[in-house]
Amino acid sequence: MTTEFFKYQGAGNDFIMIDDRNLTFTAKQEQIASLCDRRFGIGADGLILLRNDPGYDFRMVYFNADGAEGSMCGNGGRCAVRFARDLGMVGDFTRFIAVDGEHTAELNDQVVRLGMSDVNGIETLEDHYFTNTGSPHYVAFVTSVDETDVVGIGKAVRYGPVYGPEGGTNVNFAQVIEKDYLKVRTYERGVEDETLACGTGVTACALVAAECFGWEGPVAVRVPGGMLSVEFIRGTEPGNFRDIYLTGPAEFVFSGAV
Ligand SMILES: N[C@@H](CCC[C@H](N)C(=O)O)C(=O)O
């Protein structure tokens, strides 16, 4: 039996999208990893299933490129919304459910503004910050992201003694360009490499910068694959944020069958 797939990308973070409303997708971890393989498969940072869910427009089920089901993926969520509209399932506004709970999103042509989960705390550690924006994120400020060994340091932190035993973390490096403007590079857990953009990572960096520097946003973030923007409202407690929105492009690339 063949499976029809659709490839989407959001700021260069790319995903295999599958319409699984009839629950026929049965691939296991190893097969999903093969589909995401850039030499032997379709190639992607992750695979997303769109399924029915009572009470929502759809359910997003996300797998990292290693084939394991992941925590929330911000760019994947934006691409899932675009895919749902291309399938005629939703209009310019949608409400869907993902692993971290309910999300809303608005579409404006190729741009998707995705509501993210509230953030309930930022930990300040010796040389970095840590927060959870639906996925866990280590954030370190650097003077130049271009001169940072993202993969080398990323791997050491992801598998290191602090985060490794707890399931690992995504690792972000942020450079302040000016007020409300960051440049970010991310080592992604589950891809085990740098990706061209990470939505939950960019959100984490913007909120950490807002907390550290008193920014009110929106924070513009340049990533290797393009530009993203993060809006938020500060909560009453330090490190708490609500009404967080991640905005950027989400585009169809190609489709096929495997
Ligand atoms: N690319 C994602 C992040 C996906 C989750 C991550 N790889 C993890 O397992 O924690 C994004 O855009 O947020």
The ligand as a MOL file (V3000), in Angstrom:
LIG
                    3D

  0  0  0     0  0            999 V3000
M  V30 BEGIN CTAB
M  V30 COUNTS 13 12 0 0 0
M  V30 BEGIN ATOM
M  V30 1 N 11.5800 22.0640 15.3010 0
M  V30 2 C 10.7980 22.2000 16.4400 0
M  V30 3 C 11.1980 21.6210 17.7370 0
M  V30 4 C 10.7940 20.1750 17.7740 0
M  V30 5 C 10.9730 19.5020 19.0850 0
M  V30 6 C 12.3590 19.1320 19.3670 0
M  V30 7 N 13.1370 18.6000 18.3250 0
M  V30 8 C 12.3480 18.2390 20.5860 0
M  V30 9 O 12.2560 17.0140 20.4780 0
M  V30 10 O 12.3880 18.7680 21.6780 0
M  V30 11 C 10.1570 23.5610 16.5590 0
M  V30 12 O 9.9970 24.2370 15.5440 0
M  V30 13 O 9.7290 23.9210 17.6490 0
M  V30 END ATOM
M  V30 BEGIN BOND
M  V30 1 1 1 2
M  V30 2 1 2 3
M  V30 3 1 2 11
M  V30 4 1 3 4
M  V30 5 1 4 5
M  V30 6 1 5 6
M  V30 7 1 6 7
M  V30 8 1 6 8
M  V30 9 2 8 9
M  V30 10 1 8 10
M  V30 11 2 11 12
M  V30 12 1 11 13
M  V30 END BOND
M  V30 END CTAB
M  END
